[in-house]
Amino acid sequence: MKIISLSIVMALLLALSACGGGPKDSSTNTPNNTAENTTVAQNSETATAAATVDTKTATPTVAPDDGAWRPVVEDLWQRALQAAKNSDEAALAKLYRDADKATLETTMESLRYINQSYDTANFVLLAQKDNLYAIECISYIVTSGGTLKYKRQDFVIRNSFGNWAFATGADAQALYDTVMPMGEMANMLEGYNQAVAAKRNAQITNTFNYMALDETLVFEGSKSADCLALWQNEDGSVSAMLHLVNGTNQNVDFAKLKFQVTDKSTGKTICDVTASNSFTVKAMHNRLQMLNIKPKDVQTGTDAWNDFNCHLEWSNG
């Protein structure tokens, strides 16, 4: 991935390294090509398998998160959106400093699209080294009818003697290349890494994001469930890493969670199960949850998966 604009991170090509490396992708300058995820009526979610798996390795670069970066990022992001709203390329250039005209033009196009499509954003610190910070921005909107739509962008910012700006240089790219899951997310994905190494079925979905690194981030006013990763274990069972988000002011039980995976090429059902227990998410929190499917419930056995759809439904317990 090349860090050239705010529009370049494509969830459609997310992948994880077999050694624990972070999601990587191919870049694009067309914001409308960026994968978007939509949840309807707050009780269903569909994810699609990612297109590639990147086997590059990386070493994480992470500093203690004191939160000091957050107001800076929020300010830069709002100023960038305002510049796009006003079609003010000069104002946008001041936020980049080292960007060429082509980068500014594609970034302006991307920001206009975000202005038109979303109204809120969450930010996650992915990595930090010296004066550089790698950030994930998850822009989202929750309609009055309860429909949630969101999109992910990653970028790097630089602190140059107290002057903050978006960074696009080789050192910014080098920092981004170290991004990978951490903590509980890394532990859960160990099975995925083993499956990749053993050349078993293992895929990241287009809904993958790093929101779970901060359990207090939510899609305010919405409840959602995504499948972030799916892999097959040595015994033929299947594991799914789910991301449950509760953006309401009450604790929520994701009860009778129905999980269906269908091979898009063949139309065959890989699995169709309903969890026997409910998963509670505290008010205004998100959490990861493993879902394990027994070998007898994997309808395609150990046959290779093609591109697939994951569909989740649940009852509010």
Secondary structure, DSSP 4 states (H G I P E B T S, - for coil): ----STT---GGG----TTSPPP-----S-GGGS--EEESTTSEEEEEB-S---------------STHHHHHHHHHHHHHHHHHTT-HHHHHHHHSS--HHHHHHHHHHHHHHHHH-SEEEEEEEEEETTEEEEEEEEEEE-TT--EEEEEEEEEEEEETTEEEEE-SHHHHHHHTT----HHHHHHTHHHHHHHHTT-SEEEBTT--SGGGSTT---TT-EEEEEEEEEE-TTS-EEEEEEEEE-SSS-EEEEEEEEEEEETTT--EEEEEE-SS-EEE-TTEEEEEEEEE-GGG-TTTTPPP-SEEEEEEEEE-
